[in-house]
């Protein structure tokens, strides 16, 4: 390529690129020092498999029709344990239901940032939106499932769980890279 053509193409690239000199397409890739680019491909693959398994388990837990008392064995068992320690049944059931909803969405918050290769605080808002969106789908579907009910507290608890999961994985990355 003649020198004049190289100068012209270089000027065109710098005019299109915010970095000046790099082609525009290059500016949308992650740089080697970007913390998100340090997520190994093998970990991303494992996270993808775990996400599929996680979503299947959540689907069974939240979409299976419920008949009769004691359908949610874990919640009933934990409520009985809390009552044996002196808590009122209604208070124990309510608190445990919220806590279990939070815990159920923590894995989503851990896995999504790994899949996105974004282990920075910038990932928290998109994870919160994803957690809220998944909860909306679940709550809408539960309206039509016998024995299931939709409750606004589930929106907050599930979203909080996803956010806590994202913060957990970001904190783990920070601790590992801090060394």
NORPE-V962771 format. One record per residue. N is the residue number from 0. RES is the residue in one small letter. PSI is psi in degrees with one decimal (* if undefined). OMEGA is omega in whole degrees, 0 to 359 (none if undefined). NEAR is the number of other ideal C-beta (glycine too) atoms within 10 Angstrom. Layout:
BEGIN
N|RES|PSI|OMEGA|NEAR ; N|RES|PSI|OMEGA|NEAR
END
This chain:
BEGIN
0|x|130.5|178|7 ; 1|x|153.1|182|7 ; 2|x|-38.2|181|7 ; 3|x|-38.5|179|8 ; 4|x|-38.0|179|9 ; 5|x|-40.4|179|10 ; 6|x|-43.7|181|10 ; 7|x|-45.6|181|12 ; 8|x|-33.5|177|12 ; 9|x|-41.6|178|11 ; 10|x|-39.6|180|11 ; 11|x|-42.5|180|11 ; 12|x|-42.3|181|17 ; 13|x|-27.4|178|14 ; 14|x|-29.7|181|9 ; 15|x|-20.7|189|13 ; 16|x|134.7|176|15 ; 17|x|-25.0|180|8 ; 18|x|-17.9|183|12 ; 19|x|103.6|178|9 ; 20|x|-24.8|178|10 ; 21|x|139.0|177|14 ; 22|x|150.7|184|14 ; 23|x|-42.5|180|12 ; 24|x|-35.4|180|10 ; 25|x|-31.6|183|12 ; 26|x|-14.0|180|12 ; 27|x|1.3|178|7 ; 28|x|161.6|179|9 ; 29|x|140.8|178|12 ; 30|x|155.0|181|10 ; 31|x|-31.6|181|6 ; 32|x|-4.5|181|7 ; 33|x|126.4|182|13 ; 34|x|-33.0|180|15 ; 35|x|-24.6|182|17 ; 36|x|-6.8|182|13 ; 37|x|1.0|179|15 ; 38|x|115.8|182|19 ; 39|x|144.3|180|10 ; 40|x|-37.9|179|8 ; 41|x|-39.7|178|8 ; 42|x|-38.7|178|13 ; 43|x|-42.1|179|14 ; 44|x|-43.1|178|12 ; 45|x|-42.7|179|13 ; 46|x|-37.4|179|22 ; 47|x|-44.1|178|13 ; 48|x|-44.6|179|10 ; 49|x|-35.4|178|15 ; 50|x|-41.8|178|17 ; 51|x|-45.2|178|11 ; 52|x|-45.3|179|12 ; 53|x|-48.4|181|17 ; 54|x|-35.1|177|14 ; 55|x|-43.0|179|10 ; 56|x|-45.0|178|12 ; 57|x|-42.3|180|17 ; 58|x|-43.5|178|12 ; 59|x|-44.1|182|9 ; 60|x|-39.9|188|13 ; 61|x|-17.3|183|20 ; 62|x|-11.2|179|13 ; 63|x|129.3|179|12 ; 64|x|145.9|183|9 ; 65|x|130.2|175|14 ; 66|x|131.3|173|8 ; 67|x|175.3|180|6 ; 68|x|144.1|174|7 ; 69|x|14.8|181|11 ; 70|x|-37.8|176|13 ; 71|x|87.9|188|18 ; 72|x|-42.4|182|8 ; 73|x|-46.1|181|10 ; 74|x|-42.7|179|16 ; 75|x|-43.7|180|14 ; 76|x|-46.1|180|12 ; 77|x|-36.9|178|18 ; 78|x|-45.3|178|21 ; 79|x|-40.0|178|14 ; 80|x|-42.1|179|12 ; 81|x|-38.4|178|17 ; 82|x|-39.2|179|15 ; 83|x|-21.1|177|9 ; 84|x|1.3|175|8 ; 85|x|0.0|179|7 ; 86|x|154.2|174|15 ; 87|x|147.6|184|10 ; 88|x|-46.3|182|11 ; 89|x|-45.1|181|10 ; 90|x|-43.9|180|12 ; 91|x|-44.7|180|20 ; 92|x|-46.3|182|19 ; 93|x|-48.5|181|13 ; 94|x|-45.7|181|14 ; 95|x|-36.6|178|20 ; 96|x|-42.7|178|18 ; 97|x|-45.9|180|17 ; 98|x|-44.0|179|14 ; 99|x|-34.6|176|16 ; 100|x|-39.5|177|21 ; 101|x|-50.2|183|19 ; 102|x|-36.4|183|13 ; 103|x|-28.7|184|21 ; 104|x|-2.9|176|27 ; 105|x|-44.3|179|21 ; 106|x|-36.3|177|20 ; 107|x|-44.3|179|22 ; 108|x|-27.4|177|27 ; 109|x|-43.3|187|23 ; 110|x|-39.0|183|26 ; 111|x|-44.5|177|21 ; 112|x|-34.9|177|26 ; 113|x|-45.1|179|23 ; 114|x|-35.7|180|15 ; 115|x|-5.5|184|17 ; 116|x|38.7|180|19 ; 117|x|93.1|181|24 ; 118|x|51.0|178|24 ; 119|x|169.4|181|14 ; 120|x|-19.4|179|12 ; 121|x|-15.9|183|12 ; 122|x|-15.8|187|21 ; 123|x|-46.1|181|19 ; 124|x|-48.3|177|11 ; 125|x|-35.5|178|15 ; 126|x|-40.5|177|27 ; 127|x|-43.0|179|16 ; 128|x|-42.1|179|12 ; 129|x|-42.6|178|18 ; 130|x|-42.7|178|26 ; 131|x|-43.3|181|17 ; 132|x|-45.2|179|12 ; 133|x|-40.2|178|18 ; 134|x|-41.1|178|24 ; 135|x|-41.9|177|15 ; 136|x|-46.4|180|11 ; 137|x|-49.9|183|21 ; 138|x|-38.9|178|18 ; 139|x|-44.3|181|10 ; 140|x|-36.1|183|14 ; 141|x|-22.1|177|17 ; 142|x|-31.1|185|9 ; 143|x|6.0|181|9 ; 144|x|126.5|181|15 ; 145|x|134.2|177|7 ; 146|x|-5.1|179|12 ; 147|x|152.5|176|17 ; 148|x|156.3|180|10 ; 149|x|137.9|180|16 ; 150|x|136.3|181|13 ; 151|x|-29.4|181|8 ; 152|x|-24.7|178|11 ; 153|x|-35.6|179|21 ; 154|x|-48.5|181|17 ; 155|x|-44.3|183|15 ; 156|x|-45.3|181|21 ; 157|x|-42.2|179|27 ; 158|x|-42.0|177|24 ; 159|x|-41.7|178|18 ; 160|x|-43.5|179|23 ; 161|x|-42.7|179|30 ; 162|x|-43.5|179|20 ; 163|x|-39.0|177|18 ; 164|x|-43.2|179|24 ; 165|x|-43.7|179|29 ; 166|x|-35.7|178|18 ; 167|x|-47.0|182|14 ; 168|x|-35.0|177|22 ; 169|x|-41.4|178|22 ; 170|x|-39.8|177|12 ; 171|x|-43.9|178|12 ; 172|x|-41.6|180|19 ; 173|x|-43.5|179|13 ; 174|x|-39.2|181|9 ; 175|x|-42.8|183|10 ; 176|x|-13.5|181|10 ; 177|x|-25.7|183|6 ; 178|x|*|none|4
END
